[in-house]
Amino acid sequence: MIIAAPAPSSRLHAPVAALVEELFPELAHEYPRTLWHRSTDHALIRCRGFDVPQLVASGAADLGIAGYDVCVEWSLAHGQPLFMWALPPVRTSFVTFCTVVGRAVSTVWTEYPAITRAWTVNSPTLRTARVVPLHGSTEGVIRADPTGGGVLLVTSGETLRANGLDHDVPLLATDVCVVARTPHPAALGPLAVSSLPELGMPSFCAVPAATA
């Protein structure tokens, strides 16, 4: 079995590191830049976290370990549902719309353009807003744009507060999950994936949930 997981340079690496190291204890003795590893039972591809769903969908990996937000964004962007299961909580965060209280928003800056479009299309005030993709660290841009809002990942909320963004609306909660193309994947080491809680798409998303 080939497993895709975030590389050490990915922001998702820390939340999945313990699980990956349990499956591949030999990683502790490898060069940090080694992005391909094989053990007795599994092979591992370490990559950018946002690329994990793509590797799974394309067949390059049998299973992926990634953030739920990443998998939802990929599925919406490509119109292709995937099967997802929740792992035990590691670091719950929220994909959140934020802006300044009282601001009339006409531009939404975001690293989640597909999720943002799916959510704003049903909003009476944001339906016609322009969605502009960025690659993270958007708080300063949102604060500087007098008509700006944003959809971004929030964990503690400290960066929002530091940049004067005091109005936020959670769109979805996210933590680490397993993603696959099929509804009955093989066990992930000692972990029976199909026995984990299943995760569907958020209610505001138009992509149909994956079916067997």
Salt bridges, closest charged atoms under 4 A:
GLU26 OE1 - HIS37 NE2 3.59
GLU30 OE2 - HIS37 ND1 2.66
ASP51 OD1 - ARG48 NH1 3.79
GLU111 OE1 - ARG11 NH1 3.15
